[in-house]
Amino acid sequence: MEITVQAVNTLSQTRRSRFIRRAFVSVGSLAALASALGAGMVQAQSAPQGEIVIPDDVKIFGNDNPNLRRATAVVNGDVITGTDVDQRLALIVAANQGKIDDEEMKRLRLQILRNLIDETLQIQEAKAADVSVADAQIDQSYARVAQQNFNQNVGAMDAYLKRIGSSPESLKRQIRGELSWQNLLQRNVQPFINVSDDEVNENLSRLKAAKGTEEYRLGEIYMSAAPDARQQVYENATKIVQQLRSGGSFVAYARQYSEATTASVGGDLGWVRLAQLPSELQVVARDLETGQLVGPVEVPGGFDILYLIDKRQVLTADPRDAVLSLKQISLPFPKGVSEAEAGKRAESFAAGIKAAKGCGDVDKVATGLGAQVVTNDQVKARDLPAQIQTSILQLSPGETLPPFGSLDEGIRILMLCGRDDPQVNDGPSFEQLQAQLEDDRVNKRAQTYLRDLRRDAIIEYN
């Protein structure tokens, strides 16, 4: 199982959910999941803190008890333990299928600790403001995560988390932190945000004027850098890019490393136009192709890593949103078949399918060839592999793509049986755009709010 960008996006797809996803400052799916989660707090003792130093390469003599909770930091009296960090780290390792080197693991531990500190501050601030989250709500969100991201019940989810070295308490603690922070922002920030009708209408006019220009759906990892730490942050960002290009999960890294408010949704910026980006990012984003990564790019205050998730034209119907009716005709190869023999069989199979008179006749023809047919009437063109999207959109009903496959899986042919073209996108409504502008302002206030909490916090490290 992989932690994705949708992992902790556990609430309904309403405007409230949209506010929640944009308002989270720290994390974090499951993109999404990953996607980056942590265990519950215990109260600090009255004894002085900070007197015991435990090195990173500590040698344990005797049994290393995983239930032994060693303090890593004390935040305003609340303890974050080594176990908390380990359990959250386990989710990142699982999301990257274990492909993380030792040096990267150390950097991840430090980032996870910073995230846990932010999370603790958010929970504390909500509690101080008498903003609470019921245990029943957390359990409900946890169950929804299990179903939406793993298609499993709570018991299976519990078992999976324990198997990878994490715990149900770790995920529930993160859910509590995010819901507490969201509720706090809704009460203390959102009511004081105002967007005028004139401002919304002005933005709608600009949007219509931009019809036909390109929009980009981008993933971001933003890392702030003070002048004296610029080189160190740049080197860390460069190593993250190397890990991502080696197959690392962008969602997981965004959730753990990014300091932008999009960290909680795996760095997903949503759809933006180039003019909405800082000038430094406009230049590099313009040349990106879907699936490409660029960075680190220096921007005011730090560095950005960008990933192009998708691209489209503003207020213009995208052919890739067409809903296709497809038939897949499959023919297995005998075991031990040679590549030359497989080629001959593929050529003969393709010729046989080509002789079929459209989708109404292909099932009978396939049966005569010993092939199987699978039908799907709800395939979005954009969900198909990028290398065949353009080709399949150029087909007429009854036509097929060239055969594809392998010696192990056999040969397959896709036949187009129908196509429902997308409607022209009229863009967001007045209410939708107003909500988006409000969300953006809440995000900025949320960053300032958390920055103030960090500044005033009493934090002891062990």
N, C-alpha and C positions, 0 to 999 in steps of 0.2 A: 504494500500500500504506500502511496506517496502523499505527503502533505502538500496540498495545492493552495492556489490563491483563494479558494472558496472556504478554506478550512475554518476560519473563525467568523466568516460572514454568515452568522447563524440565524439572522432574523429575516422576516419576509421582505420581498422585493417591492416595498412601498416607499413613499417619499421618506418615511421615518428610517427605513433601512439605508436609504441612500445617504441620509444625513449622518447616520452612524458610521458608515464606511469612510466617509470623507472626514469625519471629525476626530477619529482615533488618532492619537499622536504617537503612542508607543505600542509596541506589541508584545496584531498579528494574526482562501484558503485551503488553520489547516489549509485566493489562488490557487486552498487555498490556501491552493490552498495552499501555503505557504505559503499558504504560507505562508519552532519558535515560541515555545510555551513554558510555564514554570510552576513549581510546587507551592504549597501553602506556607504562610508565615508562622513563626512561633514567637512568643514574646521574649524580649531581651531580659536577662537577669540583672540584678542590681550590682553585680561585681564589675569593676572597671574593665572596659573593653580596650582592645588595641595592644595588649601586652604580649600576646602570643603571635609569633610569626611562623607561618607555614609555607615553605618554599614550594614552587610549582612541581619540582622533581622530587617531592618527598618520598621516602622509602618507608613503607609500612612493614613493621616486623610483627608477624602473627597474621591472623585472619583479618582481611579488609572487609568489615561489616558494611554493606551498602545502606543499612538503616542508621548508621552513625551519622548524625547531622552536625557537620563542622561549620561554624560561622564563617562566612566570607565577607559580609558587610552588615553593619547595623545602621538602619535608616530611621532616624528619629525614634529610636528604641525598638524598632521591629527588625528581626533578624532575617537575613538572606543567607542560606546555607550553601555549602558545596553541593549538597544533594539537589537543591533547587536548580543550580546551574547545570549539573550533570543531566538531570531529567529533561531540561529544555534543550540542551545540546543534543541529546539522543534523537530528538525529532528532526533536527537539522541534518544529522548524519544519515538518518533514514531517508529523508527527502533527496539526499545526494547519493543514495545507494552506497554509502560508506566511502566514497571517493574523496576524502579530505586528508591532506597530508598533515604531519605533526605541527608544522609552523602555522598553517591555517587554523588548526584546531585551537591553538593558543589564542590567536586573534579572535576566534569565535567566542571563546570563553569570556574574554574581556568585554566583547560587545553584548553578550547575553547578560552579563552582570550589570552593565549600564542599563539595559532594557528592564531588568528586574527592579533596579533602583527607581526608574521612572514609574514603573507599574505600581510599586509600593507607595510612592508619593501620591499617585492618583487615587489609590484606595484610601489612603489616610485623609486626603483632602475631602473626598466624598463623605467619609465618616464624620469628619469635623463639621461638615455642613449639613449633617443629618440626612444625607442622601444614601439610601440603602438599596440593596438588590436582594430579593428574597431567594433563599436556597432553592425553592421550587422553580424559579425562573432560570437559575443556572442549570439545574438538572434538565429542564426542558430544552435549553439551548444545547447542552451536551448531547442529548439524545438526537437532536436535529442534525448536529455535526456527524454523528455516527451514521445516520441514515443517508444524508445528502452526499457526504464525501466518501463513505465506505460501503454504502448500501448494506449495512449490517446493523444488528441491534446493539444495545448498550453493552451486553455481556461480551460480544465479539470485539467491540471497541476497547473495552477494559483489557481484554487478553492481549490485543495487539500492542497497546501502549506498554504494558508490562514486558512483553517479549522484546521490544526494542530498547528497553532500559529506561522508559519514562513511566508515567503513572496517570490514572484518571484524575487524581488530585491536582496534578500539574496543569492539565488542560482546563480544569474547572477554575483553578486559581486565575488563569489568564482571562477566562470568560468573565469572571467577577470583576477583574480590573478594568476590562474594556467597557462592560455595561455600567460600572460605577462612574467611570469618566464620562461616558456618553450622557448618562442621566444628569451629571453635574453640569455639563456644558449646556444641556437643554434648559436647565433651570437658571444658571448664572450668566450665561453668555447669549444664547439664542434670542431671548426676549428683548435684548438691547440692540439687536441687529436690525437695521432698517434699509430697505432698497426701494427707492421711489419708482413710481410708474414711468416717469420720464426717462429714468436710467434704463429700465427694462426695454422700453420702446426704442431707445437709441441703440441698444445692443441688438435688438431684433432687426433694425434697419441695416446695421453693419453686417449682420449675418446674411441677409438677403442679397446685399451688394456683393458678398463673397461667393455667391452661388457658382459652382463649377470649379472653385479652387480646391486644393487637396487638404484633407484632414488626416491627421496621424494619430493612431492609437499607440501610445508610448508607455513603456515601463521605465522607471527611473530608480537609481540608487544615488542618493545625495549624501555626501559626507562633508561636514563643515570642517574648516581648517583655519585656525588662528595663524597669523603671520609666522610665528616661531615654530609652528608645527606643520607648515605647508608641505615640506619635503616628505616627512613621515607619512602624512595622510595620502600624498600622491603615490608613494610606494605601496601602501596598503591597498589603495584603489586599483593599482596596476596588477597586484597579485589576485585581487578578486576577479578582474577581467580575465586573467589567465585561467582561473578556476572555472569560470563560466564557459569559456571557449573549450574547456576540456570536458564539458558535459554537466557542470554544476547547475543546480536549480536556481534560475533567476529569482523566482518567487521567494525561495527560502533565504537567499542572500539579501534580498531587498528587505525582508521582514526583520532580519537581524542587524544589518549594517546601515540601512538608510535612515537618515534623520529627518526625512520629509514626512508630512502627514499621510502620505500614500503608503507608508511602510506596512500598515495593518492590512492592506489588500495586495500585498506582494509587489508594491511599486507601481501599480496600474494607474496611470494618469488619466485614463479615459481618452475620449476624442478631443484633440486640440488642433488649432491651426498654427502655422509657423509664427504668425504675428503675436501669438499669445506666449511664445517662449522667449527666454532671454536671447539676445542677439548671438551669443556664443553657441547656443544650442540650435538656433535656426540654421546655421551654416551646415552643421554636421547632420542634422535630422533630414534635411532636404535630399541628401544623397543616399539615404538608407533604403535598402530593400527589405521586404517583409522577412523577419527572422534574423536580421543582422543586428550586431551589437557594436557600440562605439564608446570609447572612453579610455581613461578618465579625461573629461573635458573641464578645464578650469572655468569657473563661474564666480561671480562676486560672493565671497565668503566661504568658498570650498570647491569641491569637485563633483561632477555628475557622470554617471554611467547610464547610457540610454540603450534601450532595446525596442526595436520597431515590431509591435505585435501585428498591426494591420494598417492599411491605408485605404482611403475612399475620397470621393468628391463631395463637397458641401452641397446639400439640397439637391442631389442628383441620384437617380436610381442606380444602384450598383448591380451589374449583371450577376455578380457572384452571390447575390442574395436570392437568386432564382431558386425555386424549389423544384427538384428534379424527380421524375419517376424513372427508376433504373431497374434493370435486370442484370444480375451477375451470373454468368454461365461458367461453371467450374468443371475441369476434367483432371483427375489425379494421374500422376505418372506411376508406372509399375516400379517397385523397389529395385534399386540397382541400375536403373536406366542410365545409359550414357548420355553425355551432352549432345552428341550428334543425333542419337535416336530421339531425344526429347525435342530437338529442333524440328525433325521431320514430323513428329506427332503434332507439334504445335501448329505447323504450317497446314497440315491436313485438317486439324480441328477448326482453325480460323476459316478455312475455305468452306467447311461444312456449315458453320454458323452464318457465314456471309450469304449462303444460299437461302436462309430462312426469310420468309416474306413478312418481316416486321415482328413486333412483340407478340402478336396473336399466334404466330406460327412457330416461334422459337422454342417453346416448351416441347413440342412434339419432335422437332429436329434434334434438340439436346438429348432427349430420351433415346433416340436412335443412335446417338454417338456415345451413349453411356455417360453423359454429363448431368450435373445437377444445376437447377435454376433457383435462385433466391431473388425475391422481388421486394423493393422498398420504394414507396411512393412519397417519402418525406425527406429526401436528401438535399440539404442546402449545398449549392455548388462550392461555397467558401469553406465548407467542412471537408472537402475532398483534398487529397495531397496537392500541393501547389503546382507540381509538374503536370498535372492532368486537368486542372481547372479550365484553362484557356481552351484546350482541345475539346473537352466535352461540351462546352458552351457553343461550339461551332457545329455540333451535330444536329441533324434533323431526326425526328422520331423514326425509329427502326434502324438507325445507323449505329455502328459500333466503333469503339476505340480499338487500336491495335492490341493484340494479346499481350499479357504480362504474366509473370510468375517465377517459379524456381523449380529445381529438380526435386526438392523436398515437398513443396506445397502444390505442385502441379501448375496447370495453366488456367488463366481466367480471362474472361472477356466481358466488358461492360457494354450494354445496349441501352440507348436512351429511348424511353417509351412515352415521355411527356415532359412538359416544362411549364411552370407558372412563373412568369416574369414578375419582378418586384415592382411595387408602386413607387412613384416619385416621392422622395422624402420631403415633407413640407417643413421639417425642422422642428425645434422645440416650441411648445405653446408659450403663451405669456407666463402662465403659472410655473411651467417647468423651468424657464429661464430665470424667473425671479427666485425660485428655490435654489438654483445653481449658484446665483450670485450671493445669496444668503449663506450658502454652504461655504463658499470661498472665504467669506469674511469670518465665519465661525472658525475656519481652519487657522487663519492668521491670529485671531484672539487666543485660540487654544495653544498655539506655539508660545505666545507671550506668557500665558498662564502657567504652562509647564516650566518655562525658563525661570519664572519667579519662584516656583516651588523648589527647583534645584538650587537656586541662589540662597534660599533661606534654610535649606535642609541641614541637619546635623548628621553627618555620615562618618562612621568609623569603619575602617577596613582592617581585616585580619589576615 
